[in-house]
Amino acid sequence: EVLDRCRRRGVLPPIEVVLYLAYRLASALEYAHGRCANGEPLGIIHRDVSPPNVLIGVQGEVKLADFGVAKAKLRDSSTRPGVLRGKYAYMSPEQVSHSPLDHRSDLFSLGTLLYETLTGVSPFEGSTDYRTMEAVGRAECEAPSSLRPDTPIPLEAILMRCLEVSPDRRYQDASRLRRALGPLVFEFSGAEEPECLVSFLRYIF
């Protein structure tokens, strides 16, 4: 709803709002991926990090929701051959190719979500599901700064690393992504406080 309202109003979220969301969602994935039971890692992979599954409260709360298609070691979460879980435009290349997944798939999806939040453009969405999956599989997209010139160079570098086609070239865990975002959050005034999001919500609604 927030992204739709932005499009209708012809506005983009301020950089500090994007950073606020990015840091909190990276923290949410760090928490989920690190969950253990009886000392054993649960191996949770969300598999559907997409805008409808990010809940934003009027006081600046940010929640990653709907683990309904999540994969974990300790539950029967096998996917039938030919069945894709999640929304095509926010999948990782390994998801659309039915390759084995790990937590780095969620980091690609988060990168896609943040790219769209920053620029107002979905980086991989095509005219059909097939074209969208093709685009995801190639993981080729314009640099965010070509769509939004005020994009900070470090933020662009972080997003493009999340969107690497090879999981080995992405951040290797959500903790490293969160730590990469930390200096930027500190640099942009207000990016660490919920008030930046609250003020933006008041503005667009």
Buried (B, 14 or more C-beta within 10 A) or exposed (E): EBBEEBEEEEEBBBBBBBBBBBBBBBBBBBEBBBEEEEEEBBBBBBBBBBBEBBEBEEEBEBEBEBBEBBBBEEEEBEBEEEEBBBBBBBBBBBBBEEEEBBBBBBBBBBBBBBBBBBBBBBBBBBEEBEEBBEBBBEBEBEBBBEBBEEBBEEBBEBBBBBBBBEBEEBBBBBBBBBEBBBEBBEEBEBBBBBEBBBBBBEEBE
